[in-house]
Amino acid sequence: MRTHNHIHLRHITLYHFEQGHTAAEAFRDLNNLFGEGTISRKTVYECDLLVRNEQNPFLNNLVTGDESWLLFKNPKRKKVCIDAGQTPKRIPKVVHCKKAMWCVWWDHIEQKWRIPDRNGKRQYNLNSDVYLAQLDRLQAAIEAKRQRKKNHIVFHHDNARPHVEGRVVQSITDKGWDLLPHPPYSPTDYHVNRSVKNWQSGKFFDDFYELVANIKEWVASKKRDFFARGIDRLPAKWEAVCEVDGEYTPE
């Protein structure tokens, strides 16, 4: 629930950005002035993204991505109505299920899918070396297919360990990409991966190649505006974080 003080702080935060202050400066000044813990770092950074996008829209230049585990067995879960106070029946989870890691990068225009590989071999775990190679391939794809915005890339990924390793951070800097601070969610999580999980619900795959073929079918099934909608929802999510001072992650 918002309070008068919260709304007041939000306005002060936005004023800091309008004066050209950085998110780090605004976070420090507000907590020094009103007391430690007055406003969360997450809220300040989300408000910063809102103001930045309003002053200089960048969503069309955003490239984002993430990795996710794909399961070979995806039993369909059904919704069950129960009476108040009744304990729902527990459904056992599939244990030790065979799985493969899927990495995807996409932008406002369309997407690119990839099962990560190294030297022609399937890759089951993502480490910094693998991620560096993937970023190099991503840069090559951007230069080949995004001529108009290749020099204006705004890059978004989460803070998983391979993503924040020093060599990875330096590689992103060397590529000239503008790295966004990571919020507690990403469009790949709430838009792409959720859609993939729903698509594969109730499906079982005998081998890796069936799984890959199914992902290709998912890609082909998506209209072009599917990916634009995922990125266009970001400002509303930033706004929601600012409204509640980061108290929860909006769906």
Rosetta blueprint (number, residue, H / E / L):
1 M L
2 R L
3 T L
4 H H
5 N H
6 H H
7 I H
8 H H
9 L H
10 R H
11 H H
12 I H
13 T H
14 L H
15 Y H
16 H H
17 F H
18 E H
19 Q L
20 G L
21 H L
22 T L
23 A H
24 A H
25 E H
26 A H
27 F H
28 R H
29 D H
30 L H
31 N H
32 N H
33 L H
34 F H
35 G L
36 E L
37 G L
38 T L
39 I L
40 S L
41 R H
42 K H
43 T H
44 V H
45 Y H
46 E H
47 C H
48 D H
49 L H
50 L H
51 V H
52 R H
53 N H
54 E H
55 Q H
56 N L
57 P L
58 F L
59 L H
60 N H
61 N H
62 L E
63 V E
64 T E
65 G E
66 D E
67 E E
68 S E
69 W E
70 L E
71 L E
72 F L
73 K E
74 N L
75 P L
76 K L
77 R L
78 K L
79 K L
80 V L
81 C L
82 I L
83 D L
84 A L
85 G L
86 Q L
87 T L
88 P L
89 K L
90 R L
91 I L
92 P L
93 K L
94 V L
95 V L
96 H L
97 C L
98 K L
99 K E
100 A E
101 M E
102 W E
103 C E
104 V E
105 W E
106 W E
107 D E
108 H L
109 I L
110 E L
111 Q E
112 K E
113 W E
114 R E
115 I L
116 P L
117 D E
118 R E
119 N L
120 G L
121 K E
122 R E
123 Q L
124 Y L
125 N L
126 L L
127 N L
128 S H
129 D H
130 V H
131 Y H
132 L H
133 A H
134 Q H
135 L H
136 D H
137 R H
138 L H
139 Q H
140 A H
141 A H
142 I H
143 E H
144 A H
145 K H
146 R L
147 Q L
148 R L
149 K L
150 K L
151 N L
152 H L
153 I L
154 V E
155 F E
156 H E
157 H L
158 D L
159 N L
160 A L
161 R H
162 P H
163 H H
164 V H
165 E L
166 G H
167 R H
168 V H
169 V H
170 Q H
171 S H
172 I H
173 T H
174 D H
175 K L
176 G L
177 W L
178 D E
179 L E
180 L L
181 P L
182 H L
183 P L
184 P L
185 Y L
186 S L
187 P H
188 T H
189 D H
190 Y H
191 H H
192 V H
193 N H
194 R H
195 S H
196 V H
197 K H
198 N H
199 W H
200 Q H
201 S L
202 G L
203 K L
204 F E
205 F L
206 D L
207 D L
208 F H
209 Y H
210 E H
211 L H
212 V H
213 A H
214 N H
215 I H
216 K H
217 E H
218 W H
219 V H
220 A H
221 S H
222 K L
223 K L
224 R L
225 D H
226 F H
227 F H
228 A H
229 R H
230 G H
231 I H
232 D H
233 R L
234 L H
235 P H
236 A H
237 K H
238 W H
239 E H
240 A H
241 V H
242 C H
243 E H
244 V H
245 D L
246 G L
247 E L
248 Y L
249 T L
250 P L
251 E L
